[in-house]
Amino acid sequence: TAGLLWLGEVAYRLFLRPIDLPTPAMQALEIHLNTSGVKGHLYAVRHSYRHSQVTAAAGFKIDGFPLPIALADCPDE
């Protein structure tokens, strides 16, 4: 029974939970980077962490660069 509960929690966090929108701090970082000359856009990313560990995850795709920058907003340090 414990294994089934664990499997259910993992399936929920990986596949069923809605994607968290980027936080205001992430959006402020996007604005700062764009005004500083690093042009790109922010997009939400699904994460499998508990909300006590990670509030939201996002990627910042820099125009003309093949790899995005990963961002994570955590509730504490």
N, C-alpha and C positions, 0 to 999 in steps of 0.2 A: 504494500500500500504506500509506503514512504517513497519507493522508487517511482510509482505512478504519479504521485504528487509532484515530485521533483521534475519528472518529464513534462508534466503539464505546465509547471512554472517556466521551464526553459522554452517550451513551445510558445507560450504566451509572450515572453520577452523577446524572442527572436522573430516571430512571424505575425502575431495577432495584435500586439499593442500598437496604438497609433504612433506615428513618428512625431517626436516633439519638435515644435517650431523653434527656430533660433531665438535666443533670449535678447533682450534689449542691449546687453553688453556686447554680444556678438554682432548685432546690427550696428552698434556704435563703432566697433572695430572695422567693419566693412566700410563705413563712411570715412573713417580716418585713413584707411589704406587707399581708397579711391581718391581722396583729396590730396594725399601725399604723393600721388603719381603711380601707385601700384594698382592698376585697373583690373577689376575682376568682379565676380559676383559670389554671393553666399547662397548655400543650399543646405537644406536639412538632411541629416543622415540618421538612419535607424541605429540605435545602440542597444545592447543587451544588458546594460547595468541597471541596478536598482536606482530609483530616484534619490535615495539618500547618498548615492555615490556620484552620479552624473545627472544633472538637470536636463541638459540637451547636448546633442552633438551636431556638428555642422562641418562642411567643407568650404573652403574659399578657393575658387578656381580662378587663377590668374590668367588674363588674356594672353595668348601666345606662349604659355608654358604648359607642358604636357601633364604635370602632376599637380593635384590640389594640395592645399595646406589643411591639415586636420585641426579642428577646434573642439574643445570640450569645456562645458561650463559646469563647474562643480559647486555644491552648496557651501563648502568650506575649503580651507587651504589643504 
